[in-house]
Amino acid sequence: MKQVQTVEDVYPAIEELIVALETGNQSKLAAILHHRMHQVAWTTRTELFEELQNVFTKALQSETVSLSESVKTQLQRILQLIDGYLKQSTE
């Protein structure tokens, strides 16, 4: 999986995550992420990141979503970057 170190890394990392979810029998979560990334017209990065934060948090807390350790780790890394970005944008 792609190393996620900056906000700019989030986009390609999510694309990679979508593929991993599709091959890992999590097509519903993959479809949700694909929809948010490519079919919804966001006005700002903050707006998109807030939505992704909600999707990732729900997925990590869900008892019905079974994620591999590598996918879970990548979700957590992306979520940390998003959280940091959103905290900065509100200060």
C-alpha positions as CSV (number, residue, x, y, z in Angstrom):
1,M,0.0,0.0,0.0
2,K,1.1,3.6,-0.7
3,Q,2.9,5.5,2.0
4,V,0.6,8.2,3.3
5,Q,2.6,11.1,4.6
6,T,1.0,14.2,3.3
7,V,-2.5,15.4,2.4
8,E,-1.7,15.0,-1.3
9,D,-1.0,11.3,-0.7
10,V,-4.6,10.8,0.5
11,Y,-6.1,10.8,-3.0
12,P,-3.9,8.0,-4.6
13,A,-4.0,6.1,-1.3
14,I,-7.8,6.1,-1.4
15,E,-7.8,4.9,-5.0
16,E,-5.5,2.0,-4.0
17,L,-7.8,1.3,-1.0
18,I,-10.8,1.1,-3.3
19,V,-9.1,-1.6,-5.3
20,A,-8.0,-3.5,-2.1
21,L,-11.6,-3.3,-0.8
22,E,-13.0,-4.6,-4.1
23,T,-10.7,-7.6,-4.1
24,G,-11.2,-8.2,-0.4
25,N,-15.0,-8.7,-0.7
26,Q,-15.8,-5.2,0.7
27,S,-17.4,-4.0,-2.5
28,K,-20.1,-2.0,-0.7
29,L,-17.4,0.2,1.1
30,A,-15.4,0.4,-2.1
31,A,-18.5,1.6,-3.9
32,I,-19.2,4.2,-1.2
33,L,-15.6,5.5,-1.5
34,H,-15.7,5.5,-5.3
35,H,-18.9,7.5,-5.2
36,R,-17.6,10.1,-2.8
37,M,-14.4,10.5,-4.7
38,H,-15.7,10.6,-8.3
39,Q,-19.4,11.2,-8.4
40,V,-20.1,13.8,-5.8
41,A,-19.3,17.4,-6.6
42,W,-17.5,18.8,-3.5
43,T,-16.9,22.5,-3.2
44,T,-13.8,22.2,-1.0
45,R,-11.3,19.7,0.1
46,T,-12.5,20.2,3.6
47,E,-16.0,19.2,2.7
48,L,-14.7,16.0,1.0
49,F,-12.4,15.2,3.9
50,E,-15.2,15.6,6.4
51,E,-17.3,13.1,4.5
52,L,-14.4,10.7,4.2
53,Q,-13.8,11.0,7.9
54,N,-17.3,9.9,8.6
55,V,-17.1,7.0,6.2
56,F,-13.8,5.8,7.5
57,T,-14.8,6.2,11.2
58,K,-18.0,4.2,10.6
59,A,-16.1,1.5,8.7
60,L,-13.5,1.1,11.5
61,Q,-16.2,0.9,14.1
62,S,-18.6,-1.4,12.2
63,E,-19.0,-5.0,13.4
64,T,-20.3,-6.0,10.0
65,V,-17.3,-4.7,8.0
66,S,-14.5,-7.2,8.0
67,L,-11.2,-5.5,7.0
68,S,-7.8,-7.1,6.6
69,E,-5.1,-5.7,8.8
70,S,-3.3,-3.9,5.9
71,V,-6.6,-2.2,4.8
72,K,-7.4,-1.3,8.4
73,T,-3.9,0.2,8.9
74,Q,-4.2,2.2,5.7
75,L,-7.6,3.5,6.7
76,Q,-6.2,4.6,10.0
77,R,-3.3,6.3,8.4
78,I,-5.5,8.2,6.0
79,L,-7.9,9.1,8.8
80,Q,-5.0,10.5,10.9
81,L,-4.0,12.8,8.0
82,I,-7.5,13.9,7.4
83,D,-8.1,14.6,11.1
84,G,-4.9,16.7,11.2
85,Y,-5.9,18.6,8.1
86,L,-9.3,19.3,9.5
87,K,-8.0,20.5,12.8
88,Q,-5.6,22.9,11.0
89,S,-8.4,24.2,8.7
90,T,-10.6,25.1,11.7
91,E,-7.8,26.9,13.7
